[in-house]
Amino acid sequence: QVQLVESGGGSVQAGASLRLSCAASGRTDGIYTMGWFRQAPGKEREFVAAVSWTGGSTKYADSVKVRFTVSRDEGKNTVYLQMNNLKPEDTAVYFCAADKLYTDFEVRGPDYWGQGTQVTVSS
């Protein structure tokens, strides 16, 4: 089993920045990809960004591509999401996710999920 614990959410004004962190523990040797999804009130969960554990390949949702950066620290088994120029439409619960595959990570539904951290952006 893999455990994922997110941190770094909060309430900010539009235009501000936040950095989310997600630490993985347990049987992490089988993890190849870690990333982020989000779910806004009344909406379905959507993919945000992902990074491959070896090589550091990344992919993003179009809505965040210019403003968000996903990265990882292999030594700490931690993935980060740097969010800049936040907008009210970024308000959501952000979930960390991990999977053994990179291909179609954004559509298959990863094997492991964190509990989520709230991000609220006011105008």
C-alpha positions, 0 to 999 in steps of 0.5 A: 500500500502507498499512503499520500499526505497533502499539505499547503492548501489555504485561502488566498486572493486572486493573483497570489501563489501557493505551493502544495506538497504531497509526501508518499510513504509505504510501498513506494518502489512501484510508483512511477507517476505522481500528480494532482487532480482537483474537484470544485463544488458541484463539479467532477474531479479533473486532472491538473498535472503529473510528473514521472518519477524517473526522467521527470516528464510532465503533463498539464491540463490546458487550464493551468499549463502556464501558471502551475508547475509540477515537480518531484523530489525523489529523495523525499518521495514528495511531489509539489505543485507550484501554483502562481497567478491563482484565479477564483476558478482554481478554487477546489479540493486538490488531491494528490495521486500516484500510479505505476503507469504514466500513460493515460494517468490523467484519464485512467484513475490512479491507484492511490489517492490522498485525502485532499487539501482545500484551496480557496481563491477569492476575487 
